[in-house]
Amino acid sequence: MKLSFLGAGNMSRVIAGSFAELGHDVFLGSRTAEKSNAIAKAIGFNARGGTNDDAAAFGEVVFHSVRTVPSTFLSDVSVLNGKIIVDLNNRDFPRDFHGEEMLASLAVAVQRDVPGAKVVKALNNQAMEALFPKPADLRRAGIQSFIAGDHSEAKATVSELLVSLGLTPIDFGPLKYAWLLEAQADILRTYMFATGNFLATPAFLLSPEAPARFGERCKGEY
Ligand SMILES: NC(=O)c1ccc[n+]([C@@H]2O[C@H](COP(=O)([O-])OP(=O)(O)OC[C@H]3O[C@@H](n4cnc5c(N)ncnc54)[C@H](OP(=O)(O)O)[C@@H]3O)[C@@H](O)[C@H]2O)c1
């Protein structure tokens, strides 16, 4: 398949490399054709490089990993009409953010309401159906349960309780991150309501380790 890439950054390089290796016809675009040509050459497998305009024209599927809309860097977006655009982008995520400023957290509200208590966010991402199985069965299935809170002893106690239920606690850090677990529940419930599958439960899975076939993570622009 003809696959092209807008921007020749980290994600484009690795995904383009993997598809090229699988035999797809791969074209990397960049603001500078020299850069994408050099990356395509390093990838091998007949990968090619050029400008972003060339890439937009080339692909049946166009992978978009530039954190802005195409009209800001393509001379003519109409070449994308009828094509599939895979948007890989995430908004900037400030490392020192304060979650409650981005999204009001129910758990933070409880902590503010009862300042003398030790609030731990937990169990908001398992539907009741996911807790129907006996502990041994949940343990065997490796069901993770995310928690957040500011008091380590309180989190340790809650973690022990979760373990006794057969769950594997995942410490997501301080209570200011509870809003992320609440947003995780929004994702989960959107899926549940769409599918009727209330057994879905979030987890971190680890990819197998492997050498960087198409180069290590470079200092990118994002
Ligand atoms: N890295 C990850 O692990 C990862 C995982 C999932 C999603 N993402 C998302 O994928 C996107 C790309 O991430 P990345 O790590 O690949 O970033 P990156 O290495 O910084 O690459 C982004 C590329 O975008 C192009 N670019 C930047 N500003 C531009 C502009 N004003 N106009 C046109 N092109 C511009 C540049 O390509 P040229 O220099 O070739 O023009 C740059 O190399 C981001 O939205 C990120 O949040 C990243």
The ligand as an SDF file (V2000), in Angstrom:
LIG
                    3D

 48 52  0  0  0  0  0  0  0  0999 V2000
    7.0630   10.2380   20.2180 N   0  0  0  0  0  0  0  0  0  0  0  0
    6.0990    9.4600   20.7200 C   0  0  0  0  0  0  0  0  0  0  0  0
    6.3950    8.4640   21.4200 O   0  0  0  0  0  0  0  0  0  0  0  0
    4.6350    9.7460   20.3950 C   0  0  0  0  0  0  0  0  0  0  0  0
    3.6730    8.7270   20.6360 C   0  0  0  0  0  0  0  0  0  0  0  0
    2.3200    8.9660   20.2850 C   0  0  0  0  0  0  0  0  0  0  0  0
    1.9480   10.1950   19.7330 C   0  0  0  0  0  0  0  0  0  0  0  0
    2.9140   11.1620   19.5460 N   0  0  0  0  0  0  0  0  0  0  0  0
    2.4710   12.4390   18.9330 C   0  0  0  0  0  0  0  0  0  0  0  0
    2.9070   12.4010   17.5840 O   0  0  0  0  0  0  0  0  0  0  0  0
    3.2780   13.7230   17.1590 C   0  0  0  0  0  0  0  0  0  0  0  0
    4.7380   13.7190   16.6810 C   0  0  0  0  0  0  0  0  0  0  0  0
    5.5930   13.3630   17.7810 O   0  0  0  0  0  0  0  0  0  0  0  0
    7.1530   13.1230   17.5400 P   0  0  0  0  0  0  0  0  0  0  0  0
    7.6860   12.5910   18.8150 O   0  0  0  0  0  0  0  0  0  0  0  0
    7.3520   12.3540   16.2820 O   0  0  0  0  0  0  0  0  0  0  0  0
    7.6730   14.6370   17.3660 O   0  0  0  0  0  0  0  0  0  0  0  0
    8.9740   15.1770   16.6200 P   0  0  0  0  0  0  0  0  0  0  0  0
   10.0610   14.1570   16.6400 O   0  0  0  0  0  0  0  0  0  0  0  0
    9.2260   16.5140   17.1890 O   0  0  0  0  0  0  0  0  0  0  0  0
    8.4950   15.2910   15.0970 O   0  0  0  0  0  0  0  0  0  0  0  0
    7.5120   16.1800   14.6900 C   0  0  0  0  0  0  0  0  0  0  0  0
    7.8360   16.6640   13.3000 C   0  0  0  0  0  0  0  0  0  0  0  0
    6.8430   17.6330   12.9240 O   0  0  0  0  0  0  0  0  0  0  0  0
    7.4040   18.4900   11.9690 C   0  0  0  0  0  0  0  0  0  0  0  0
    7.0550   19.8640   12.3240 N   0  0  0  0  0  0  0  0  0  0  0  0
    7.2120   20.4950   13.5210 C   0  0  0  0  0  0  0  0  0  0  0  0
    6.7250   21.7360   13.4660 N   0  0  0  0  0  0  0  0  0  0  0  0
    6.2550   21.9110   12.1950 C   0  0  0  0  0  0  0  0  0  0  0  0
    5.6340   22.9740   11.5220 C   0  0  0  0  0  0  0  0  0  0  0  0
    5.4070   24.1510   12.1280 N   0  0  0  0  0  0  0  0  0  0  0  0
    5.2760   22.8130   10.2310 N   0  0  0  0  0  0  0  0  0  0  0  0
    5.5040   21.6380    9.6050 C   0  0  0  0  0  0  0  0  0  0  0  0
    6.1030   20.5900   10.1890 N   0  0  0  0  0  0  0  0  0  0  0  0
    6.4670   20.7180   11.4720 C   0  0  0  0  0  0  0  0  0  0  0  0
    8.8940   18.2750   11.9830 C   0  0  0  0  0  0  0  0  0  0  0  0
    9.2170   17.5140   10.8120 O   0  0  0  0  0  0  0  0  0  0  0  0
   10.3290   18.0050    9.7780 P   0  0  0  0  0  0  0  0  0  0  0  0
   11.4750   18.5710   10.6120 O   0  0  0  0  0  0  0  0  0  0  0  0
   10.6650   16.7480    9.0790 O   0  0  0  0  0  0  0  0  0  0  0  0
    9.6730   19.0150    8.9230 O   0  0  0  0  0  0  0  0  0  0  0  0
    9.1360   17.4190   13.1990 C   0  0  0  0  0  0  0  0  0  0  0  0
   10.2300   16.6000   13.0530 O   0  0  0  0  0  0  0  0  0  0  0  0
    3.0410   14.6610   18.3620 C   0  0  0  0  0  0  0  0  0  0  0  0
    1.7780   15.2510   18.2460 O   0  0  0  0  0  0  0  0  0  0  0  0
    3.0970   13.6870   19.5520 C   0  0  0  0  0  0  0  0  0  0  0  0
    2.3720   14.1700   20.6500 O   0  0  0  0  0  0  0  0  0  0  0  0
    4.2460   10.9550   19.8460 C   0  0  0  0  0  0  0  0  0  0  0  0
  1  2  1  0
  2  3  2  0
  2  4  1  0
  4  5  1  0
  4 48  2  0
  5  6  2  0
  6  7  1  0
  7  8  2  0
  8  9  1  0
  8 48  1  0
  9 10  1  0
  9 46  1  0
 10 11  1  0
 11 12  1  0
 11 44  1  0
 12 13  1  0
 13 14  1  0
 14 15  2  0
 14 16  1  0
 14 17  1  0
 17 18  1  0
 18 19  2  0
 18 20  1  0
 18 21  1  0
 21 22  1  0
 22 23  1  0
 23 24  1  0
 23 42  1  0
 24 25  1  0
 25 26  1  0
 25 36  1  0
 26 27  1  0
 26 35  1  0
 27 28  2  0
 28 29  1  0
 29 30  1  0
 29 35  2  0
 30 31  1  0
 30 32  2  0
 32 33  1  0
 33 34  2  0
 34 35  1  0
 36 37  1  0
 36 42  1  0
 37 38  1  0
 38 39  2  0
 38 40  1  0
 38 41  1  0
 42 43  1  0
 44 45  1  0
 44 46  1  0
 46 47  1  0
M  CHG  2   8   1  16  -1
M  END
$$$$
